[in-house]
Amino acid sequence: MKRQLFLRASTFVLATGALILTSCSTPQTRISDHPDLYQSLSPRDQALVGQGQIRTGMSRTAVWLAWGSPDRKIVGNMGAGRTETWLYIYYATYPYFGWYDPLDLYFGAPLGYPFYYSDFPPSIPYPAKVVTFAHGRVVAFQYLASH
């Protein structure tokens, strides 16, 4: 029973990892896949996009080339105009401490002791990049700076 559970969990983890790795792209891959979009940008924006950076006033196309497709889009209003905010979600993995009692398997006893659960630590989503557009141009953006 434990082996079957382990095999199913391993298959799921491998499939998820393969999906994530094959769906990853960089500014360089997006530029090479869409040279016409890149050539339509100003030289200033081309230089920023090539470095994976954005600026206020950039178009949605330039941001997509620099940062890729957002994980979420939020539509709203600012002043009298419609806005669209793109969220880029990253995941942090933290160690998980919990309670485990082997007697629970047999007696349902609520005794238990602390343990470190390392096989499948929880992933915590957080917005690492946020960019807001008004009239098709960047009006604000935020990103987590590396230390």
C-alpha positions in Angstrom: 0.0 0.0 0.0 2.8 2.4 0.9 4.7 1.5 -2.3 1.6 2.1 -4.4 1.1 5.5 -2.8 4.8 6.4 -3.3 4.7 5.4 -7.0 1.6 7.5 -7.6 3.1 10.5 -5.7 6.4 10.1 -7.6 4.6 10.0 -11.0 2.6 13.1 -10.1 5.7 15.0 -9.0 7.6 14.0 -12.1 4.7 15.0 -14.4 4.3 18.3 -12.7 8.0 19.1 -12.9 8.1 18.2 -16.6 5.1 20.5 -17.3 6.7 23.3 -15.4 10.1 22.9 -17.1 8.7 22.7 -20.6 6.4 25.8 -20.1 9.2 28.0 -18.9 10.4 30.7 -21.3 12.9 33.5 -21.1 12.9 36.9 -22.8 15.4 35.5 -25.3 13.1 32.6 -26.3 10.1 34.9 -26.6 12.2 37.3 -28.7 13.4 34.6 -31.0 9.9 33.1 -31.3 8.4 36.5 -32.1 11.0 38.7 -33.8 8.3 40.8 -35.5 7.0 41.9 -32.0 10.5 42.6 -30.8 11.3 44.7 -33.9 8.2 46.8 -33.4 9.6 48.1 -30.1 11.7 51.2 -29.7 15.5 50.7 -29.3 15.1 51.7 -25.6 12.4 49.1 -25.0 14.3 46.5 -27.0 17.3 46.9 -24.7 15.1 46.6 -21.5 13.2 43.6 -22.8 16.5 41.8 -23.7 17.4 42.2 -20.0 14.0 41.1 -18.7 13.2 44.6 -17.4 10.2 46.9 -17.9 9.5 50.6 -17.5 6.5 52.9 -17.0 5.0 53.7 -20.4 5.8 50.3 -22.0 3.2 48.5 -24.1 1.6 45.1 -23.1 3.6 43.5 -25.9 6.9 44.7 -24.5 6.0 43.5 -21.0 4.9 40.1 -22.3 8.3 39.8 -24.1 10.2 40.8 -21.0 8.2 39.0 -18.3 6.1 36.4 -20.1 2.4 35.6 -19.7 1.0 36.5 -16.3 -0.5 33.9 -14.0 -3.5 36.1 -13.2 -5.1 39.2 -14.7 -7.2 41.6 -12.7 -9.5 44.2 -14.3 -10.3 47.4 -12.5 -10.7 51.2 -12.7 -8.4 54.0 -11.8 -9.8 57.5 -12.0 -12.1 57.4 -15.0 -10.2 54.7 -16.9 -10.1 51.0 -17.1 -7.0 49.2 -15.8 -5.6 45.7 -16.2 -3.2 44.3 -13.6 -1.0 41.3 -14.4 0.2 39.1 -11.5 3.2 36.8 -11.7 2.9 34.2 -9.0 6.0 32.5 -7.6 6.1 29.7 -5.0 8.2 29.4 -1.9 8.7 26.0 -0.2 9.0 25.8 3.5 9.7 22.9 5.9 6.6 21.6 7.5 6.4 20.5 11.1 3.4 18.6 12.3 2.2 15.9 14.6 2.3 12.2 13.8 1.2 9.3 15.9 1.7 5.8 14.6 -0.9 4.6 17.0 -3.5 6.6 15.1 -3.2 4.0 12.4 -4.4 1.3 14.8 -6.3 2.9 17.7 -7.1 6.5 16.6 -5.2 7.7 19.7 -4.6 11.5 19.8 -1.1 11.0 21.4 1.5 12.1 18.9 4.9 13.7 18.7 6.4 16.5 16.5 8.1 15.5 13.3 9.6 17.1 10.2 7.7 16.2 7.1 10.1 16.6 4.2 8.7 14.4 1.4 6.1 17.0 0.2 6.7 20.4 1.8 4.0 22.9 1.2 4.4 25.5 -1.6 3.2 29.0 -0.6 2.2 31.2 -3.5 3.1 34.9 -3.5 3.0 37.7 -6.1 6.6 38.4 -7.1 5.8 40.7 -10.0 2.8 43.0 -10.5 2.3 45.4 -13.4 -0.7 47.7 -14.0 -1.8 49.0 -17.5 -4.1 51.9 -18.3 -4.8 52.6 -22.0 -2.5 49.8 -23.0 0.6 51.2 -21.3 2.3 50.5 -18.0 1.3 53.0 -15.3 2.8 51.1 -12.3 4.8 48.0 -11.6 6.4 46.2 -8.6 8.7 43.3 -8.3 10.7 41.6 -5.5 14.3 42.7 -5.7 16.9 40.0 -5.0 19.2 40.7 -2.0 
